[in-house]
Each structure stands twice: as structure tokens, then as C-alpha cells.
Amino acid sequence: MDAENGQTDPRALFPLSHRESPFLDLCKTAFDSLAELMPEGDSPRVPATGARYRNYGELVRAYGYLPDDPGTTTRDLIGGMTRDFLAGAVNWRSPELQYNLGAAVNVAASAMYAVALDTNVYLINDGLAGNVVAAEGAVSHILARLTGVPASQAFGLFTFGGTGTMAYGIKAGIRKCAPESVRAGTPGDVRVVITEDAHFSHAAAADWLGIGADQLVVIPADRQRRSDLAAAEELIRNELEAGHRVATVIINGGTTYDHAVDDIAAFAELRDRLTADYDLPYRPHLHVDSVVGWAWLMLSDSALSALEPGSPAADALREQHRRVQALRAADSWGVDFHKGVGVCPIDCSFIQFNDKSDCVRLRKGGGSAAELHQLAQDFSAVSPVDYTLETSRAGGKALAAVASLHSLGRNGYAAILSRLVDAAIYFRESLGARSGMDVLNPHALGYQTMVRLYAPHRTPDSRRELHDAAASTAQMVREGNAYLKAFFTWDNETRMDVNGGGVVYSFSSKYLTTASGEPIAGLKFYPTTPLIGREHMKEAVDLLAERKAVFDEIRRAEAA
């Protein structure tokens, strides 16, 4: 047992008094261990300094047995586990990390998440969660007001991730077009419409809900990576004329790569027109995948007026804000507070219904007399579990979101978003001035950049690679992909993966499919920390140029 803390039986690990709880001391022990591994805290990854185990197998074997009695003090256990298991994890707050779409967590959100974890809040009804159910309602009210929807009309729920928000949107549409599905299952004539640049979770959620790949209708994208409205109309009309039921249309509200936002209002008008043209007994559900793009709602007139007039970042922010404001025209939309500007711990996703009646349709058992579940709704004034996919729901995500929203405020979120977009646009402009480099998505209004590097004998020509359908161009794309992958593999193995300093980015083997039919690869630069600025982006461009020069020299020497 833990002699140092006087723990002579297991009950010592379950303190009844919060004043006497060792929780804070154990958290401090974990943070002290992290501080020993990276004293400055700015490393892009937690170093494996002094690692006790050489690989995952050794680590699994070391912890993969159950001792009869504790072999060490609780404090030593926590310190050791922190060093052993967190080694290699990314540090989202580091200005050198541009690895992917994650979130540098707001400490206020972390604190409330931790309190909810230690209290073990089950967010299923007020009988178990107490007032934490009000935190979920507060978030829904905030999001409603940001979109101009009456707060009393909207209704939202936390869920397990972006995939969960897609599942809610699809399920709402199925309940609308095929109410018999509650008992009979999803009919084979049900269709779900998604976009060419959809996140893979769209198809995954449809699959889990019984919508097979053959029942998905895919809207092509234009050159700006926005979904083609005319093509969407033709595709949906074809489905309706074939006698199929269109349950849900999912469009983009900020794609993962380009942060592209579709014309939401135009899609809503199209949906309404087709409903009338075909005299449908239901209205297809319009869901917007805005788990990233929702953040542009935070921009206000005051925040926009503070931007430098005529700057590329100001123009991009204003246009994206204009597009995202149309979320009020959708039926539902998603938020990932644990991505990018959301700055909350994972997982912290939210599905917002602009009309609560769409959520009520999801009541377990469809609200029929033959209920599929029985919980404590008879003794609770608020019972969100009646509508949720999950029966076990943690309350921490709701408290984390409220803490973050109130500790930053609208202007705080706007400042973070503006800083990221400004840094990204500066990065693209700086990189475009270098030889042998090109940006694949100069049209993007968000803060993610896809970079293409070219072998010394090649002239950068991403426009041709993307839009020319010739077989010779397809070969050019394949050769360029091979060069880029070789460069990333080398830079990752010799620098990034060994904490060699400088920017840490990632690689995508398929940014999109080109006109020639070949997928085009790119280096993915994804700044998400509020601590990043133009100076870090300049360092990233300089380092990338230096590394490319070294890599090209190595290849020349090997070929000689």
C-alpha cells in the first residue's frame, strides 16, 4: 500500500472530503513529470527523455499485468505513468506544431472538465447530473444567438465527436422520410447526399446507420472546393424520380483541408423547391458539417472593424463570416469544441438543431407506447438521454465548453481565429516567393495550407497538376507524389520524429483527386495554437527551404 501517504487500504483512494483529496497533488505530480521532460513547455511533442521502455511492446508488457498489491506509491505511479505513456504525444500549444487539426486547450475548460471527471457527472438527466444539464442548454442558447435563431426554438446536445454530429443529422432525416424505420429498420430506398470533399466520417456514420455506400449520393466540388449546386439539383432530382427517399443532405460548413463553406442558403432553397416540385410528404433534412467552420460565427462587427483594411486576412475573414452566418437556414449543424479555435479537451462535440422538433423525432422508441428504454425521466425535469445516442454521457464536455466560452468571450475567440488566418495567409505568401515550392490551396479562406515541393528539375505548376486531364500530367502528378513522400519521410525520420527542432507538419497522400484521375499529395501545415504568429510561419518557411536544399543534395549525391 502507499505508506508515504498513509494509505493502508483501498478506501484511501476514495476521499469523501474534497479538502483532504489528494487529487490536486497527484495532478501536480503529473505536471511536474511533464515539466521534467520539457522544461520550457514549447516542444511540439512530449520527449521520450529517459524512457524506461524501448518500444510499445515493452510498455504493454510492463503495465499489462494486474499486481496483487500496489508495487509503488500512488504518487510514483502517477509520475511514472506520465513519463511512460505521454512520451511522443503532441503538444497542441507549441507554436512549432502544425501537425493536424487539434486544439490547444483553454485551462479554464480543462479545470471544469477535471472537476466533472472527479465528481463523475452522468449527463443523462437532472436526477444524476444536477445543474450540469443546464450547461448543455446554455451552449445551445449561445449558438442559437450567434446564428440569429430564437434560443427557445433551438435545441442541442453534446456527443462523442464529429462523427456523432453526422449520425444525428442522418438519423433525423431518416426519421422524417421513413418514420416506420423506428420498428422496421432503414428501408433500402433511403438515400443520403454528401459532398465530394466530405470528411470520411460522413460515409462512416451513414454506414453505421444502415445506409450502404451504394445509397450515398456524392455532389462534385468546383475549383474553389465548394459543392456544385447545379450538379446537386440534378443528382437529387434523379433520385426522387427513381422513387427514392432523400433523408439527409449534408453540405460543407468548413472542410478539413480548405475550410470551404458551401452556399448554405442556396441549398436550403433548393431543398424546399424540390420538396414542393415532387409534393414530398416530408422535407429532406439539411445538415451542415460546420464542426470547424462554426468558429467564424464569433467574428463581430467590432472584431472585423479592428482588422487592417484591405489585408488578405481581413477579406478572407469577412467572406467566411458572411458564408457561415447562413447556418440559420439549415436544419442542424455541428460544432467540435475540441478542434482548432474551439480550444476544449477531446471529446467535446455538439449537434445543434435550429428547430427542436427535429431533435424530438429522435426520442428513443420514436415516442411510441412501446418504449425501448426506461430511465429516470419520471423523476427528472430535464432528460436529454431521451434523445441521445449515448446512454452513458460524461458531463465534463458541457462544463468545459461553457468555461471556455465565458472565459474567452466572443472577442477572445475572434482574436484567436484572426491570428490563425493571418498567420496562414502570411505563410502562403512567403512560401509562394520561394523556388521549388507551391501552395495547392491558395483559394482557401481558412488557416490550413497544403504545400507541394518539386524536384530541382521541375518547375512548380500546381495549377496544371490539379486541372489538366492529360495522361502526361497524370504521370507528372505521380512523380511529384513520390518525390514529396520521400522528402517527408526523410524530414520526419531525421528531424521531426526525434525532436530535432523546428516546425512539425504532416503528410496527406490525397489532398484531392486531380482532373487526370490521380490523387495529389501535399504537406499539411495546420496551425491551431493561439500562441502562433507570423514570426513562427517565417521560421517554418525558412526551415522548409533549408531542409529541401539538404534533401536535394543528398539525392544528387546518391544518383551520382
C-alpha positions in Angstrom: 0.0 0.0 0.0 1.0 3.7 -0.2 3.0 4.1 3.0 4.1 7.6 2.1 0.6 8.8 2.2 -0.6 6.6 4.9 -2.8 4.6 2.5 -3.3 1.2 4.3 -6.4 0.2 2.5 -8.1 0.9 -0.8 -10.6 3.4 0.8 -7.8 6.0 0.9 -8.2 6.4 -2.8 -11.8 7.5 -2.4 -11.7 10.6 -0.2 -15.0 11.8 1.0 -13.8 15.3 1.8 -12.6 17.5 -1.1 -10.4 19.4 1.3 -8.5 16.2 2.0 -8.4 14.9 -1.5 -5.0 14.1 -3.0 -6.4 14.8 -6.5 -4.6 18.2 -6.8 -1.3 16.8 -5.5 -1.5 13.9 -8.0 -2.2 16.3 -10.8 0.8 18.4 -9.7 2.9 15.2 -9.8 1.9 14.5 -13.4 2.6 18.1 -14.4 5.9 18.0 -12.7 6.8 14.9 -14.7 5.9 16.7 -17.9 7.9 19.7 -16.8 11.0 17.5 -16.3 10.5 16.1 -19.8 10.2 19.5 -21.5 11.2 22.3 -19.1 10.2 25.2 -21.4 6.9 23.5 -22.4 7.3 24.5 -26.1 8.4 21.2 -27.6 6.0 20.1 -30.4 6.0 16.6 -28.9 6.5 15.3 -25.3 10.1 14.0 -25.4 10.9 10.4 -24.5 13.7 11.6 -22.3 14.9 8.9 -20.0 12.4 6.4 -21.4 12.3 3.2 -19.4 10.9 1.2 -22.3 12.2 1.0 -25.8 9.0 0.3 -27.7 5.3 -0.2 -27.3 5.7 -4.0 -26.7 7.8 -3.5 -23.7 5.5 -0.8 -22.3 2.5 -3.1 -22.8 4.3 -5.9 -21.0 5.3 -3.7 -18.1 1.8 -2.5 -17.4 -0.2 -5.4 -18.9 -0.4 -7.4 -15.7 -2.5 -6.9 -12.6 -0.5 -6.9 -9.4 -1.9 -8.5 -6.3 -0.9 -5.4 -4.3 0.3 -2.0 -5.4 4.1 -2.1 -6.0 4.7 1.6 -5.6 3.3 4.7 -4.0 0.4 6.3 -5.8 2.5 9.4 -6.4 5.3 7.4 -8.0 2.7 5.5 -10.1 1.3 8.7 -11.5 4.7 10.2 -12.2 5.9 7.1 -13.9 2.8 6.7 -16.0 3.0 10.3 -17.1 6.6 9.8 -18.3 5.9 6.4 -19.9 2.6 6.9 -21.7 2.7 10.6 -22.6 6.0 10.3 -24.4 5.6 11.1 -28.0 2.2 12.8 -27.6 1.8 16.1 -29.4 1.8 19.4 -27.5 -1.0 21.4 -29.2 0.1 24.6 -27.5 3.5 24.6 -29.2 4.0 27.3 -31.9 6.1 24.8 -33.7 3.3 22.2 -34.0 1.3 22.4 -37.3 0.7 18.7 -37.5 -3.1 18.4 -37.8 -6.4 19.8 -36.7 -6.5 19.6 -32.9 -6.9 22.1 -30.1 -4.7 23.9 -27.7 -6.8 23.5 -24.6 -8.0 26.5 -22.6 -7.0 25.8 -19.0 -10.4 27.1 -17.7 -12.0 24.3 -19.8 -9.5 21.8 -18.5 -10.3 22.7 -14.9 -14.1 22.2 -15.3 -13.6 19.0 -17.3 -11.4 17.6 -14.5 -13.9 18.6 -11.8 -16.6 16.8 -13.6 -14.5 13.8 -14.1 -13.6 13.5 -10.4 -17.3 14.1 -9.5 -18.3 11.6 -12.2 -21.2 13.5 -13.7 -23.5 11.4 -15.8 -25.2 13.9 -18.2 -28.4 11.9 -18.8 -30.9 13.7 -16.6 -31.0 16.2 -13.8 -31.6 13.4 -11.3 -27.9 12.3 -11.8 -26.3 15.4 -13.3 -28.0 18.1 -11.2 -27.5 21.5 -12.7 -24.9 20.3 -15.3 -27.9 19.7 -17.6 -28.2 23.5 -17.7 -24.7 23.8 -19.1 -25.8 21.9 -22.2 -28.8 24.2 -22.6 -26.6 27.2 -22.2 -24.3 26.2 -25.0 -27.4 25.7 -27.3 -28.6 29.2 -26.4 -25.2 30.7 -27.2 -25.0 29.0 -30.6 -28.6 30.0 -31.4 -27.9 33.6 -30.7 -24.8 33.5 -32.8 -26.9 32.4 -35.8 -29.9 34.6 -35.1 -32.2 31.7 -34.3 -34.6 32.2 -31.3 -32.9 30.4 -28.4 -36.3 29.0 -27.3 -36.7 27.3 -30.7 -33.3 25.7 -30.9 -32.0 22.6 -29.1 -28.6 21.0 -28.9 -26.8 18.0 -27.4 -23.2 17.0 -26.8 -22.0 13.9 -28.4 -18.8 11.8 -28.8 -17.2 13.6 -31.8 -17.7 15.0 -35.3 -18.9 11.5 -36.5 -21.6 11.7 -33.8 -22.9 15.0 -35.2 -23.1 13.4 -38.7 -25.0 10.5 -37.2 -27.6 12.8 -35.6 -28.1 14.7 -38.8 -28.6 11.5 -40.9 -30.8 9.9 -38.3 -33.1 13.0 -38.1 -33.5 12.7 -41.9 -34.3 9.0 -41.7 -37.0 9.6 -39.1 -38.5 12.3 -41.3 -38.7 10.4 -44.6 -39.2 6.9 -43.1 -40.9 7.1 -39.7 -41.5 3.4 -40.0 -37.7 2.8 -39.6 -38.1 3.0 -35.8 -39.6 -0.5 -35.9 -38.9 -1.9 -39.4 -35.3 -0.6 -39.8 -33.9 1.7 -42.5 -35.6 1.0 -45.9 -33.5 0.3 -48.9 -34.9 3.2 -50.9 -33.5 5.8 -48.5 -30.6 8.0 -49.8 -28.2 10.3 -48.1 -26.5 13.1 -50.1 -22.9 14.0 -49.2 -20.2 16.1 -50.8 -17.0 15.2 -52.7 -14.8 16.9 -50.1 -16.8 15.4 -47.2 -14.8 14.1 -44.2 -14.7 10.3 -44.2 -17.0 10.4 -41.1 -19.9 11.2 -43.3 -19.8 7.9 -45.0 -18.8 6.1 -41.8 -21.8 7.5 -39.9 -24.1 6.5 -42.8 -22.7 3.0 -42.8 -23.3 2.6 -39.0 -26.9 3.7 -39.6 -27.5 1.1 -42.3 -27.0 3.4 -45.3 -24.7 1.4 -47.6 -22.2 3.0 -49.9 -24.5 2.4 -52.9 -27.1 4.6 -51.2 -24.8 7.6 -50.9 -25.1 10.4 -53.5 -22.0 12.5 -53.9 -22.1 16.1 -55.0 -19.0 17.1 -57.0 -16.9 20.2 -56.0 -16.0 23.2 -58.1 -12.4 24.6 -58.3 -12.9 26.5 -55.1 -13.8 23.2 -53.4 -17.4 24.3 -52.8 -20.2 21.9 -53.7 -21.7 22.4 -57.1 -25.3 23.5 -56.6 -26.5 22.7 -60.2 -25.0 19.3 -60.0 -26.6 18.7 -56.7 -30.0 19.6 -58.1 -29.6 17.2 -61.0 -28.5 14.3 -58.7 -31.3 14.8 -56.2 -33.9 15.0 -58.9 -32.6 11.8 -60.4 -33.0 10.0 -57.0 -36.6 11.4 -56.4 -37.7 10.5 -59.9 -36.4 7.0 -59.3 -38.8 6.8 -56.4 -36.1 7.0 -53.7 -36.5 8.9 -50.5 -33.8 11.5 -49.8 -33.3 11.5 -46.0 -30.5 14.0 -45.4 -28.4 16.3 -47.4 -25.0 17.0 -45.7 -23.1 20.0 -47.0 -19.8 21.6 -46.0 -19.6 24.3 -43.4 -15.8 24.4 -43.2 -14.0 21.4 -44.7 -11.0 19.8 -43.1 -8.5 20.8 -45.7 -9.7 24.1 -47.2 -12.3 25.2 -44.7 -14.6 25.5 -47.6 -18.2 26.6 -46.8 -21.0 25.8 -49.3 -23.8 28.2 -50.2 -26.0 27.1 -47.3 -28.9 29.3 -48.0 -29.0 28.3 -51.7 -29.0 24.6 -50.7 -31.9 25.2 -48.3 -33.8 27.0 -51.1 -33.1 24.0 -53.4 -34.3 21.5 -50.8 -37.6 23.5 -50.3 -38.1 23.8 -54.0 -37.6 20.1 -54.7 -39.9 19.3 -51.8 -42.6 21.3 -53.5 -41.9 20.2 -57.0 -42.3 16.5 -56.0 -45.0 17.1 -53.4 -43.0 15.2 -50.9 -44.7 14.2 -47.6 -41.5 15.0 -45.8 -38.8 17.6 -46.1 -35.2 16.3 -46.5 -33.1 17.2 -43.6 -30.3 19.7 -44.3 -27.3 19.2 -42.1 -24.2 21.4 -42.3 -20.8 19.8 -41.3 -19.6 23.0 -39.6 -17.6 21.4 -36.9 -14.6 23.6 -38.0 -16.3 26.5 -39.7 -18.7 27.4 -36.8 -15.8 29.4 -35.3 -16.3 32.2 -37.9 -19.6 32.9 -36.2 -17.5 34.5 -33.4 -16.5 37.4 -35.7 -18.5 40.5 -34.9 -18.6 43.9 -36.5 -16.2 45.2 -33.8 -13.7 42.4 -34.4 -13.9 42.8 -38.2 -13.5 46.6 -38.0 -10.3 46.2 -35.9 -8.7 44.3 -38.8 -6.3 46.0 -41.2 -8.4 47.4 -44.1 -7.8 45.6 -47.4 -5.5 43.0 -45.9 -5.9 39.4 -47.4 -6.7 38.1 -43.9 -9.4 40.7 -43.3 -11.0 40.0 -46.7 -10.9 36.2 -46.0 -12.4 36.5 -42.5 -15.2 38.8 -43.7 -16.2 36.5 -46.6 -16.1 33.3 -44.5 -18.1 35.1 -41.8 -20.7 36.0 -44.4 -20.9 32.4 -45.6 -21.1 30.8 -42.1 -23.9 33.2 -40.9 -26.2 31.3 -43.2 -26.2 28.3 -40.8 -29.6 29.7 -39.6 -31.0 28.3 -42.9 -30.0 24.7 -42.1 -31.9 22.2 -40.0 -28.9 21.1 -38.0 -25.2 21.8 -37.8 -22.2 20.5 -35.8 -19.5 22.0 -33.6 -16.3 20.4 -32.5 -15.1 22.4 -29.5 -12.1 20.1 -29.4 -10.7 21.2 -32.8 -8.9 24.4 -33.7 -10.5 27.5 -32.3 -12.8 25.5 -30.0 -9.9 25.1 -27.5 -11.6 22.4 -25.4 -10.5 18.9 -24.4 -11.4 16.0 -26.6 -14.1 14.9 -27.0 -16.4 17.9 -26.9 -18.8 17.8 -29.9 -22.2 19.4 -30.2 -25.1 18.9 -32.6 -27.4 22.0 -32.8 -30.9 21.7 -34.2 -32.4 25.0 -35.3 -35.8 23.6 -34.6 -36.1 21.4 -31.5 -38.9 19.4 -33.1 -36.3 17.7 -35.3 -34.5 16.5 -32.2 -37.7 15.3 -30.5 -38.1 12.9 -33.5 -35.1 11.1 -32.2 -36.7 10.1 -28.9 -35.8 6.6 -28.1 -38.5 4.3 -29.4 -39.8 7.1 -31.6 -42.1 8.2 -28.8 -44.3 5.2 -29.2 -46.1 3.4 -26.4 -43.7 0.5 -26.6 -40.7 2.3 -25.2 -37.2 0.9 -25.9 -35.8 2.2 -22.6 -36.8 3.2 -19.2 -34.6 5.6 -17.2 -35.4 8.2 -14.6 -37.4 10.6 -16.8 -40.4 10.2 -14.5 -38.3 11.9 -11.7 -36.3 14.4 -13.8 -37.5 17.7 -15.2 -34.8 17.5 -17.9 -33.8 14.2 -19.5 -31.5 14.7 -22.6 -30.9 10.9 -22.7 -34.4 10.5 -24.1 -32.9 11.8 -27.4 -29.2 10.9 -27.3 -27.4 8.1 -29.0 -25.4 7.5 -25.8 -26.9 6.3 -22.6 -23.6 7.0 -20.7 -22.6 10.6 -21.2 -19.9 12.5 -19.4 -20.8 15.9 -18.1 -17.3 17.3 -18.4 -17.6 18.3 -22.1 -20.6 20.6 -21.3 -18.8 22.3 -18.4 -15.6 22.6 -20.5 -17.4 24.3 -23.3 -19.2 26.8 -21.1 -16.0 27.6 -19.2 -14.2 28.3 -22.5 -16.9 30.3 -24.0 -17.2 32.5 -20.9 -13.5 32.8 -20.1 -12.7 34.0 -23.7 -15.9 35.7 -24.8 -16.8 36.3 -28.4 -13.9 38.8 -28.9 -11.4 36.3 -27.5 -12.4 33.7 -29.9 -12.4 36.2 -32.8 -8.9 37.3 -31.9 -7.6 33.7 -31.9 -9.3 33.0 -35.3 -8.0 36.2 -36.8 -4.5 35.4 -35.6 -4.5 31.9 -37.2 -5.9 33.1 -40.5 -3.4 35.9 -40.7 -0.5 33.6 -39.9 -1.7 31.1 -42.6 -2.1 33.7 -45.3 1.3 35.1 -44.5 2.8 31.6 -44.7 1.3 31.0 -48.1 2.5 34.3 -49.5 6.0 33.7 -48.1 6.2 30.2 -49.4 5.0 31.3 -52.9 8.0 33.5 -53.2 10.5 30.6 -52.8 11.7 28.4 -55.6 10.6 24.8 -55.9 7.6 25.3 -53.7 3.9 25.9 -54.4 0.6 26.1 -52.5 -2.2 23.8 -53.6 -5.0 25.7 -52.0 -4.3 29.5 -52.4 -8.1 29.9 -52.6 -8.7 28.7 -49.0 -10.2 31.2 -46.6 -9.2 29.2 -43.5 -5.9 28.5 -41.7 -4.8 25.2 -43.2 -2.3 25.1 -46.1 -1.4 22.3 -48.5 2.2 22.6 -49.7 3.7 21.0 -52.8 7.5 20.7 -53.2 9.1 20.0 -56.5 12.3 18.2 -57.5 15.1 20.5 -58.8 14.4 19.7 -62.4 10.7 20.5 -62.2 9.1 23.9 -62.4 6.2 24.4 -59.9 2.9 24.1 -61.7 0.2 23.0 -59.3 -2.5 24.5 -61.5 -1.6 22.1 -64.3 -1.3 19.2 -61.9 -4.8 19.9 -60.5 -6.8 20.8 -63.5 -5.2 19.2 -66.6 -6.6 15.8 -67.6 -3.8 14.7 -69.9 -2.0 11.4 -69.4 1.3 13.2 -69.3 0.0 15.3 -66.4 -1.1 12.2 -64.5 2.5 10.9 -64.8 3.8 14.3 -63.6 1.5 14.0 -60.5 2.6 10.5 -59.7 6.3 11.5 -59.9 5.7 14.6 -57.8 3.9 12.5 -55.2 6.8 10.1 -55.0 9.3 13.0 -54.5 7.1 14.6 -51.9 6.6 11.4 -49.9 10.4 10.7 -50.0 11.1 14.2 -48.7 8.5 14.0 -45.9 9.7 10.5 -44.8 13.3 11.8 -44.7 12.4 15.0 -42.8 10.2 13.1 -40.4 12.8 10.4 -39.6 15.8 12.7 -39.3 14.2 15.7 -37.6 10.5 15.8 -36.6 10.2 12.3 -35.1 13.4 12.8 -33.0 12.5 16.3 -31.7 15.1 17.9 -33.9 13.6 21.3 -33.6 11.5 23.5 -35.9 8.1 23.2 -37.4 6.3 19.8 -37.2 3.8 19.2 -40.0 2.1 16.1 -41.6 1.7 14.5 -45.0 -1.5 13.7 -46.9 -1.3 11.2 -49.7 -4.6 12.5 -51.2 -5.5 16.2 -50.8 -7.9 15.6 -53.7 -8.3 13.7 -57.0 -7.0 15.7 -59.9 -8.6 16.1 -63.3 -6.3 13.4 -64.6 -7.7 11.0 -62.1 -4.6 10.8 -59.9 -4.7 11.7 -56.2 -2.3 14.6 -55.4 -0.2 14.5 -52.2 0.7 17.5 -50.1 2.5 18.6 -47.0 -0.2 19.7 -44.5 0.5 22.7 -42.3 -2.2 23.2 -39.7 -1.5 25.9 -37.1 -4.1 25.8 -34.3 -2.4 27.3 -31.2 -3.3 30.9 -30.2 0.4 31.3 -29.5 1.5 31.2 -33.1 2.3 34.3 -35.2 3.9 35.5 -38.4 7.4 35.0 -36.9 6.8 31.3 -36.5 5.5 31.0 -40.0 8.6 32.7 -41.4 10.7 30.3 -39.4 8.7 27.4 -40.9 9.2 28.6 -44.5 13.0 29.2 -43.9 13.4 25.8 -42.4 11.4 24.0 -45.1 13.7 25.7 -47.8 16.8 24.7 -45.9 15.6 21.1 -45.5 14.7 20.8 -49.1 18.1 22.0 -50.2 19.8 19.4 -48.0 17.4 16.7 -49.2 18.0 17.5 -52.9 21.8 17.5 -52.4 21.6 14.0 -50.8 19.6 12.8 -53.7 22.1 14.2 -56.2 24.9 12.6 -54.4 23.1 9.2 -54.3 22.4 9.5 -58.1 26.0 10.3 -58.9 
